C-alpha cells in the first residue's frame, strides 16, 4: 500500500511521502486557522508547511516540480501563507490597527524585492554559462573569473522567499503578545535581509566578474584545437544516466595511439565523467559544434546511436566508427543505423556473424574485431570458489524500450531467482547489482527492484544474527572495522581530489582550473583500487550485498563472484571473459533449444525458466569442477565472442585505430590531389581565355591571331 502510494506520488521514499502529505494537509489547516481564527493552530500548521516544503526541496522531489505545473509553485505557496496571515489579523479584529498596515506594506515591499533579486540571479547565471564545458583544456586565452559563492546562487529563489520568516514570526508574536513592536521588528528584518541579499549579488554584475561572451570563449577553444590537433575523438551524447557508456572507454582512450579527445553534448554528463587525463570538450549547441575545426581528427568513435551523432558525422576528413557500449545478442547490437559509419568494431567473430545474420546493410568488410579492452582487469576463474561458500552475482538488465518480456528477468523471474539463492542449501552469498536504467520505462520493474533489495537486505540481517556465522563474524570483526576506517579515509581523500579548485564552484571556473594533473590522476586511480579492496574487506564473505551506483564497478563484482545470473545483454558476454559458470533467464519462455539458437552468449549457460528451478545446476557447477559440464564450451565461446587472448585487446584496438587513420589520410590526400588538379584545370582554362582575348586598343587582334594559327597549321 505504502509502496503504491510512493509510486503514484512520484516520491523517492516514505519520508518524502510523509512530507508531501503534511504539505498537502498543512495549507487547508492554515486556512481553517485563519478563518476560525485560532492562532496556535495557524502557528503549528504554518511551521509544518515551512518544514515540509524545505524537506522536499532538499530531496529534490519530483512532486515539488509538478506543483509548478498546476499553479501551486513555491512563490504561490509563500504568498498564500502570507495572505492567510493577513486574513488572520483581520479575523482577530486588528484590521484597523497599525500592525495590520505594517504587515500588508511589509509583504508587498518584500514581494517587490523578488523581481530585482530574480533578475540579478538569472543574469549572473546566464553570464556564467559558457557555450562549452571543458576538462583538461587550457583556456588561458580567455579570462574566467571565480564563481560567486555557492550560498548566493544555489536555490536562490527558495532562500529569498524564506526571508519572510522574521516577518511572519514577528506578526504572529505581535498577535500573541499584543506588542506591535515585535511585528515591526520582524517586517524590518525581512526587508533588510532582502535588500542585503540583492546587495551581495550586485557586484557580480560587473564586467570583471562576468565570463566573457560566447565569441571570446569559442575563439579560445579554436586556438586550443589548432595547437593540440586531436587525431582520435570519442563522441558521446546521451541521457542523464548514460555516463557509464562513455566511462567504460576512458582507460582505452588514454592508451590510444594518437592525440585523443572526448567530445560531449550534454552539460550534466560532464560532472558524471570519470577521472581522465584525456581532454574533454562539451559543446551543447549544434551550431557551435559544427562551426569548430575538427579537420585534424582522423578517427571518430561513437559509443551510442543517437540523433546528435549527425553533427559529427558530417566531418569528411575523419573516418567514423561505431564501438558501442557493450557486445550482446540484443537487437540494439545490430541497429540498422550502424551502416552510416565507415566501420563497426566488434569484440569478436560473434559480432561479425550477428550483423551478417541481421542483414541490416553493414558490410562484412567494414567490420573489425578489436576485442574488449575494458575486460583486461577481469580475473580468470581458478575452478573453485574463492571463499568457503560461493558468491553468486545477480545482475539483471533493464526492461528496454519495446516491452519485450525477454529483455529483463526482473519482472517475471527476479524474485524467484533471489529467493532460491537466499534459501539455497548448501548456502551461498548473493550480490545484487541492478542496471542503472531499471524502472526507466516500466515502473513495475522499479517496484520489483525495490522488493528484491528488501529481500537481500533482510536476509543479510538474519544471517548477521545466525549462530552458524557467529564464529566467522567474531573473527572478522577487527579486520572489518579496520577496512571501514580505511574506506572513510580513502573517501575523504578522494573527495578532496575529485574536484580541482575551490569547493562550490560552477562549471565555468571548473573548466578554467581542471587541467590534467598526472600526479593527481595517478593518486586517484591508486586510491580507487584501494577503495575497492577495502570495500569487499569491510563485510564478511558470507554477507549478502546490494550494490548500486558507479562504485564498486560491475567488473569488480565479477571478480568477487564465483558465478552469475543475468539476462541477454553485454553483461553476459563480458562475464564470459572470467571463464566462470553463469545462467541466463529465458523470460520470454521460447524454450531452451530455441533460446540458445537465438542468443550466442547462452550456448554455454544454464538456461533458467521464470521459476528459476534450474538454479541447482549452476550452483553445482560453481561448487564442484567435476559437475561443471560446460567448462570447455565456455572456453570456446569466450574466443568466439571476445576474440583471442593474444594479441591483447588494447593492442588490437590500437591496430584498428592506426589502420583507419591510414585510410583517412589516403582519402584526404586523394581529395586534395583531385582539388589541386581541378584548380590547375581552371587556371589553364583562364589562361586559354586570356590568350584568345583581343589586346586593348586593337579590334580584331584575336581574329588575326586565330587566322595566323590556322595558316601555320595548314603549312605544317
Secondary structure as GFF3:
##gff-version 3
##sequence-region A 1 716
A	DSSP	alpha_helix	2	9	.	.	.	ID=ss1
A	DSSP	alpha_helix	14	36	.	.	.	ID=ss2
A	DSSP	alpha_helix	39	58	.	.	.	ID=ss3
A	DSSP	alpha_helix	62	69	.	.	.	ID=ss4
A	DSSP	alpha_helix	74	91	.	.	.	ID=ss5
A	DSSP	alpha_helix	98	128	.	.	.	ID=ss6
A	DSSP	beta_strand	133	135	.	.	.	ID=ss7
A	DSSP	alpha_helix	150	153	.	.	.	ID=ss8
A	DSSP	alpha_helix	156	161	.	.	.	ID=ss9
A	DSSP	three_ten_helix	162	164	.	.	.	ID=ss10
A	DSSP	alpha_helix	165	177	.	.	.	ID=ss11
A	DSSP	alpha_helix	180	202	.	.	.	ID=ss12
A	DSSP	three_ten_helix	203	205	.	.	.	ID=ss13
A	DSSP	three_ten_helix	207	209	.	.	.	ID=ss14
A	DSSP	alpha_helix	214	228	.	.	.	ID=ss15
A	DSSP	beta_strand	232	236	.	.	.	ID=ss16
A	DSSP	alpha_helix	243	247	.	.	.	ID=ss17
A	DSSP	alpha_helix	250	254	.	.	.	ID=ss18
A	DSSP	beta_strand	260	264	.	.	.	ID=ss19
A	DSSP	alpha_helix	267	270	.	.	.	ID=ss20
A	DSSP	beta_strand	279	282	.	.	.	ID=ss21
A	DSSP	alpha_helix	286	291	.	.	.	ID=ss22
A	DSSP	beta_strand	299	302	.	.	.	ID=ss23
A	DSSP	three_ten_helix	307	309	.	.	.	ID=ss24
A	DSSP	alpha_helix	310	313	.	.	.	ID=ss25
A	DSSP	beta_strand	319	322	.	.	.	ID=ss26
A	DSSP	three_ten_helix	331	334	.	.	.	ID=ss27
A	DSSP	three_ten_helix	336	340	.	.	.	ID=ss28
A	DSSP	beta_strand	343	346	.	.	.	ID=ss29
A	DSSP	alpha_helix	349	358	.	.	.	ID=ss30
A	DSSP	three_ten_helix	364	366	.	.	.	ID=ss31
A	DSSP	beta_strand	367	369	.	.	.	ID=ss32
A	DSSP	three_ten_helix	373	377	.	.	.	ID=ss33
A	DSSP	beta_strand	391	395	.	.	.	ID=ss34
A	DSSP	pi_helix	410	414	.	.	.	ID=ss35
A	DSSP	alpha_helix	415	422	.	.	.	ID=ss36
A	DSSP	beta_strand	429	432	.	.	.	ID=ss37
A	DSSP	alpha_helix	443	464	.	.	.	ID=ss38
A	DSSP	three_ten_helix	467	469	.	.	.	ID=ss39
A	DSSP	alpha_helix	470	498	.	.	.	ID=ss40
A	DSSP	alpha_helix	507	513	.	.	.	ID=ss41
A	DSSP	alpha_helix	518	537	.	.	.	ID=ss42
A	DSSP	beta_strand	545	546	.	.	.	ID=ss43
A	DSSP	alpha_helix	554	560	.	.	.	ID=ss44
A	DSSP	beta_strand	563	566	.	.	.	ID=ss45
A	DSSP	alpha_helix	570	575	.	.	.	ID=ss46
A	DSSP	three_ten_helix	576	578	.	.	.	ID=ss47
A	DSSP	beta_strand	581	585	.	.	.	ID=ss48
A	DSSP	alpha_helix	592	598	.	.	.	ID=ss49
A	DSSP	three_ten_helix	600	602	.	.	.	ID=ss50
A	DSSP	beta_strand	606	608	.	.	.	ID=ss51
A	DSSP	alpha_helix	615	623	.	.	.	ID=ss52
A	DSSP	three_ten_helix	625	627	.	.	.	ID=ss53
A	DSSP	alpha_helix	631	642	.	.	.	ID=ss54
A	DSSP	alpha_helix	649	691	.	.	.	ID=ss55
A	DSSP	alpha_helix	701	715	.	.	.	ID=ss56
###
